[in-house]
Amino acid sequence: MKKINLENRYNLIDALRGFSLINMAAFHFLYDIFMVYGLDQRWAFLPAVIAWERFICISFIMISGVSLHFSKHAYRRGIIINLCGFLITAVTFFVMPEQAVWFGVLNLIGCSMMICNALRPYLDRFNPCLGAGLSLLCFAVFYGVPERYIGFFNFRLITVPDFFYKFKYLAFIGFPDSGFRSSDYFPIITWIFVYMMGYFLWRIIKACKKDGVFRQRVYVLDFLGRHSLPIYLLHQPLLIGICFLIFGYI
């Protein structure tokens, strides 16, 4: 096994990823308790919970965008992450079909990694501040595409024609048909712009010569961040197992 040189590594990025992972695990645990086991079906729709969920998603995806700068095998890594996403889809479909995950966050990150790596020669031509600003604007404008509108976040301006939502297999892009259901859904057309924000953010940090700050370690958190993929794959089965011991079979 290759030894990681922690002195030359941007450990704080790992720590931030680890912090995001803990947040995600805590959210999923509460989701399992309140939504899967039905203790309070209103929980996921509380404003504070919605804000927490958005914070977790945006931070996790942005950190992945930052990390593209350090990936030497982005295409291979993207394929592996996508395969892990498909594994989650298969397991949830057969074990908990009502909570099946179709094109979840791992598939989004895997696809974004490969797409943005292919676009890097073009992305690197942008002023990073302009690139980050345009990415944020695109995220806001296309945020409602899965809900059939274009606007500015939740503000609706233009209704997207129903034609785009008649094809079952376009859900991964951002055009889910009326029968599409997923407990974890991150379409490309919306969320890839968050990934791009992360990519441009690191260029801004480098341009400001603040990257040295990210050499410092935050013990435990940076360890979790360096092993985020296996932890992500294992945390939900573990949490479901804990819930099973507490509440019994669903």
N, C-alpha and C positions, 0 to 999 in steps of 0.2 A: 504494500500500500504506500502510495506517495505521501511523504511527509509535507504538511502544510507549513510554510514559513509565515508565522503569525506576525513577525516583526515588519515584514514588507507588505502585509495584507491590510486592506481597509476594513479593520475589524468592526468599526462602528456601523458600517453598512450591515454586517452580519447581525450585530446587536439589534438594530432597528427591525430587521427581518424577524429576529427572534421575538421581539416585543409584539410585532404584528401577529406572529403565530400564536402567542399566548392569548392575545385578544380574540383571535379567531376561534381557538379552542374553547375559551370561556363562552363566547357567543353560541357556538354549536352545542355546548352542554346545556345551556339554558333553553336553546331552541328545542332540543330533544325532550327536555322536561315539560316545557309549556305547550309545544306544538305537536310533536310526535306522540307524546303520552297524554296530551290533551288536558293538562292541568289548567291552562288558561289560553284559549285560542285567540284572544285579543292581544296577547303579548307582542307578537311580531309587528303589530300595527301601531304600537305606541310611538309617538314622535321621537322620544329619546332613544328607543331601540332602533328605529329607522336610521337616525343620525349615527348611532354607534356602528351599525352594519355598513353604512356608506363609508365611514372613516376607515374601517378595517379593509374593505375592498380596495379603496383608492390607495391607501398606504401600501398594501401588499403588492398591488400591480405596479405602482410607481417605483418601488424598490426593485422589482424585477426589471423594469426598464433601465434603471441605473446600472444594474448588474450586467446588462448586455455589453457594456464597455470592457468587461473583464472576461468574457466568454471566448475561449479560443476555438471552440467547436460548437458554434451556435446552432447550426442545422441539426447536428446529431443530438445535442441537448434538447432542442425543440421537439424532435421526434420522440425522444424518451419521455418528456413531460406530457406530450400528447397521448402516448401509450398508457401512461399512468392515469390520465383523464378518462380514457376509454375503459380502463380497468374499473374505475369508480363507477362509471355508467353501468357496466355489466353487473357488478356486485349489487348496486342499489336496485337495479331493474329486477333481479331475481330474488333478492332478500326483502326489499321494501318497495314494491312497484309504485305505491302511491307517493313515495318520496324519491323516486328515481331522478338521477342527475343527468341531464342532457346538455352537453357543451357547457361544463362548469368552468371554474376559474383556471384549472390546470390546462384545459384545452385552449382557453383564451391566451394564457401566457405562452404556451408552446407555439401556437400559430403566430402570435405577435412577435415572438423571438425570431422566427424564421423570416417573416415578412419584413420586419424592421432591419434585420441583418442584410437582407437583399437590397434594402433602400438606403443603407448607410452612406454610400457615396453621395446620394442626393440630400439626405438629412444633414450631413456634415457641411454642406454648402450654406445652410441657413445660419444666420446669427442666432445663437442659442436662446437669447431672450425673446426674439421674434418667434422662433420655433416653439418655445414653451407657451407663448401667448396664443399662437395659432392653434396649437394642440388643445389648449383649454377651451378656446372658442368653438372648435369642432366638436369637442365633447359635449359642450352645452347645447349646441345646435342639433346634434344628432342623438341626444340623450333619449328623446321620446320615440325614435324610430320603431323599436319593438312594440310600442303602444300606438303605432300608426300615425304619428305626427312628427313634424319638424318645427322647432321653435327655440326656446331658450330655457333649458332644464324643464320645469313643469309648466312653463307658459307655452301654450299651443298657438302656432301661427299658420301652419299649412298642414292639411291632412294628406297623408301619403295614400295614393290610390290602392284600392283593395287588390288589384292585380298582383302586386308584389307579394301578397300574403296567401296566395293560392297554391304555392308550391311547398310541399311538406319538408323538403330537404334544404330549404334556404334559411331555416331557423338559426343556423350557426352564424350566418352573416348578420342577421338582425331582423329577418322577416318571418316571424313565427306564424303558422296558420292557426285557425281558430281552435283546433284541438290540441295544440302544443301545451305541454305541462312539464316543468322542471323545477326542482327544489333548489337548484343552484345554476343560474343562467347568466352567462356573460358573452353576448354576441360581439363579433369582431367590429362591426361598423360603429359601435358606440365606444367600447372599452379600449380599443387599440390606441386611442388618443391619450388615454391616461398613461399607458405604457410609454408612448412617445414623450409625454411630459417628463417622465422619469429620466429618459435618455437625455433630453435637453437640460434637465436640472443638473445632472452631473457635469455637463460641459460648462454650465454657468459657474458651478463650484470650482472647477479647474481654472476657468478664466479669472476668477477672483483670487486664485491661489489659496484657497481655504481647504484643499483636499487633505492637507497634513493633519487637520483636526480628526479626520476619520481613521487615523492610524491607532488611536487609543482603544483599549479593550474595555468591555463591560462583561465581566465574567458571568458565565451561565447563559446570558442572553446571546452572546456571540457564538457560543457553542451550539445553541438551538438553531441559530440562523444558518450556520454552516451545514447543518443536517436537516434543513427545513423540509425537503421532499419526502424522505422516509417518515419523518414525524407527522407530516400532513397526511400521508397515506394511512398511518396507524392510529391517529388520534380519534377519528370518528368511530371505528369499530370498538376501541377501548371505552369511549364515552357511552356508546350504546350498551356495551357489556355492563358498565356501572349502573346505568339506568335499569337494565334488566334485573340486576341484583336487588335494586331498591324497589322497583315498581312491578316487576314480573313481566311476562310476555305482553306484547302490545295487543 
